[in-house]
């Protein structure tokens, strides 16, 4: 697995699961852009996998009992509604 740049949903799962709270915040803030979504689309990720990557981050925020970044492409708070940690 490439820690610097996961290449599959499974790698994203493992990557997000090991992020510290600070790393998660930084990763989520950087990923919460149209440019990031477009880069995943260019890499061949379907929309449902892109949504799952954001859900992985949302679940990790919930697990760490953190408030996610509030500005960006998506609203992590909306994703957190009804999400199991």
C-alpha positions in Angstrom: 0.0 0.0 0.0 1.2 3.5 -0.8 0.7 5.5 2.4 1.4 8.7 0.5 -1.3 8.0 -2.1 -3.7 5.1 -1.7 -4.7 3.5 -5.0 -7.7 1.4 -4.1 -10.7 1.6 -1.7 -9.0 -1.0 0.5 -5.9 1.1 0.7 -8.0 4.2 1.5 -9.6 2.2 4.3 -6.3 1.2 5.8 -4.8 4.7 5.3 -7.7 6.6 7.0 -7.9 4.1 9.9 -4.3 4.9 10.9 -4.5 8.7 10.7 -4.0 10.6 13.9 -6.5 13.4 14.7 -4.2 16.0 13.3 -3.4 14.0 10.2 -7.1 13.3 9.6 -7.9 17.0 9.9 -5.2 17.9 7.4 -6.1 15.1 5.0 -9.8 15.9 5.1 -9.3 19.6 4.7 -7.0 19.0 1.7 -9.4 16.4 0.2 -12.5 18.4 0.6 -12.1 20.2 -2.8 -13.4 19.8 -6.3 -9.8 19.4 -7.4 -9.4 16.3 -5.2 -12.7 14.8 -6.5 -11.7 15.5 -10.1 -8.3 13.8 -9.5 -10.0 10.7 -8.1 -12.3 10.7 -11.2 -9.3 10.9 -13.4 -7.7 7.9 -11.6 -10.9 6.0 -12.5 -12.8 6.0 -9.2 -16.5 5.8 -9.7 -18.8 8.2 -7.8 -19.8 5.6 -5.2 -16.1 5.0 -4.3 -15.4 8.7 -4.0 -18.4 9.0 -1.7 -17.0 6.1 0.3 -13.6 7.8 0.7 -15.4 10.8 2.3 -17.5 8.4 4.4 -14.3 6.8 5.7 -13.1 10.2 6.8 -16.4 11.0 8.4 -16.5 7.7 10.3 -12.9 8.4 11.5 -14.0 11.9 12.8 -16.8 10.2 14.6 -14.5 7.5 16.0 -12.1 10.2 17.3 -15.0 12.3 18.6 -13.8 15.2 16.5 -15.6 18.1 14.8 -14.7 17.9 11.1 -13.7 20.9 8.9 -16.8 22.9 8.2 -16.0 24.3 4.8 -15.3 22.7 1.5 -16.8 20.6 -1.3 -18.9 18.4 1.0 -20.2 18.9 4.5 -18.8 16.1 6.8 -21.6 16.9 9.3 -24.2 15.8 6.7 -22.2 12.6 6.1 -22.0 11.9 9.8 -25.7 11.9 10.2 -26.6 8.3 10.7 -23.0 7.0 10.2 -21.8 4.2 12.4 -18.3 4.7 13.7 
